[in-house]
Amino acid sequence: MPLKVSSLTPLLQVYDMPRSAAFYRDVLGFEILMQSQPGEHFHWALLRLGEAELMLNDIFESDDERPANLDPSRIIGHGDTTLYFACDDVDEAWKDLRSKDVMVAKPVIRDYGMKQITVIDPDGYELCFQHPVKAGG
């Protein structure tokens, strides 16, 4: 009998949890459902936006462990990973993100029929918001 699953929840390792949580919550609109401890300084969180869930985990469990800057090789390592989110109105999402001064290019329609915008989070993870479109649309 094959495995039966009902969802997938990626876990992203982040350099600065308050910065990442603020980006996902305040910029993208995710709700923080659970976190490892109350307040603004926590090390793990479960977030939800619509039906999509995502977990964030601090790379460093204490501020004393965290180096002054994020190692650039970590960002390069994220270059081959993209999270794709179903998004019914890509144009409206683009306008919303632009209004929040997020650097995001205009929506594009790929040759495989998806209208997409792509955002890079504070740790260099690529987030693509997309919706299928009919040919020519």
BELKAPE-V730924 format. One record per backbone hydrogen bond with DSSP energy under -0.5 kcal/mol. NH is the residue of the N-H (numbers start at 0). CO is the residue of the C=O. Records with the same first field share a line. If there is no record, write none. Layout:
# BELKAPE-V730924
NH = CO / CO
This chain:
# BELKAPE-V730924
4 = 2
9 = 52
11 = 54
13 = 11 / 56
19 = 15
20 = 16
21 = 17
22 = 18
23 = 19
24 = 20
25 = 21
26 = 21 / 22
27 = 22
28 = 24
29 = 23
30 = 47
32 = 30 / 45
33 = 45
35 = 43
41 = 39
44 = 55
45 = 33
46 = 53
47 = 30
48 = 51
51 = 48
53 = 46
54 = 9
55 = 44
56 = 11
57 = 42
58 = 13
64 = 61
65 = 61
73 = 70
74 = 70
75 = 71
76 = 72
77 = 73 / 74
78 = 75
79 = 76
80 = 77
82 = 125
83 = 81
84 = 127
86 = 129
92 = 88
93 = 89
94 = 90
95 = 91
96 = 92
97 = 93
98 = 94
99 = 95 / 96
100 = 97
101 = 96
103 = 101
107 = 115
109 = 107 / 113
112 = 109
114 = 130
115 = 107
116 = 128
118 = 126
120 = 118 / 124
123 = 120
125 = 80
126 = 118
127 = 82
128 = 116
129 = 84 / 127
130 = 114
132 = 112
136 = 133
